[in-house]
Amino acid sequence: MGSDGDGRAGGTPTSRGDADETADPGVTSRDLALAAAFALALVAAAAAVPALAGAQGAYEIPVDRQAGAGDLAEPTGSAWESAETVEVPMSSAGAAVPQGSETAVGSARVEAVRTDTRLYLRLSWADPTANTSTDAIREFADAAAVQLPASSTERPPLAMGSAENPVNVWYWNGAGASESLLAGGPGTTTETSGSSMRTAATHADGRWTVVFSRPLPADRSNVTDLTTEADTNVAFAVWEGSNGERSGRKAASEWFYLSFTEETGSPYEIVLWTVAGVAVVFTTLVTVEGVRRTRGE
């Protein structure tokens, strides 16, 4: 066949060097830019992982494990010294009651310990006056409560749960009341008869300290089964009697969780180092390829 004048059929063959350049262009500037951007994104992700992990851990209340009960039932017991203290922020529960947003307690300290058979929670908050009487019409006792989901696999609405997803409430007040309650929404509390929940309290140096305790296994329906195989949601509330707080007028926390499960490692650290390692590899490859191209290799 004759030449068509453009070298495609019968014309002058393309040189081998030209063919090689066409078939193997190498790594382009665009490729290098994309790789560099990817490496930077990995480094940024590695830096963000600890912050995310810290946010997840912000609501954790570690549960210390001890072989025996010792003096855990006592608010000032020495067995509490090994428990980690968590500062739990509190604010108005937001109930639509007179002066409902005017609450006095801004935070409480919480510690948790378990034995093989029982959970102990210690709740402490600043209160300069111990209000322990309800005799007068406008006299209100200081009080505190612990709220847990009746179902350990669900997180109910924070404000006393709902009919479909009730909560258990452990209640104590300075006048001597101690009750285990079931609630299916605001204003629906009923007492759980025959409860094994126990409380003990003391007021000293301008602080209330209250210990709540209960056996780990549930002994009936609609009672939280405190299994040590899974974490459990928990929330807290405090009433300051001298501030006229009662019923829905109270300081309350967000949902926290009792960390029963024993950690076998720090997954976020594994992710962090993996991501950082990949980022280093990409950065190194980008640098080497850049130097190679600059030298014309």
Salt bridges, closest charged atoms under 4 A:
ASP4 OD2 - ARG8 NE 3.89
ASP6 OD2 - ARG8 NE 2.19
GLU87 OE1 - ARG109 NE 3.81
GLU111 OE1 - ARG122 NE 2.82
ASP116 OD1 - ARG65 NH2 3.08
ASP219 OD1 - ARG220 NE 2.90
GLU262 OE2 - ARG65 NH1 3.58
GLU289 OE2 - ARG292 NH2 2.43
GLU297 OE2 - ARG295 NH1 3.99
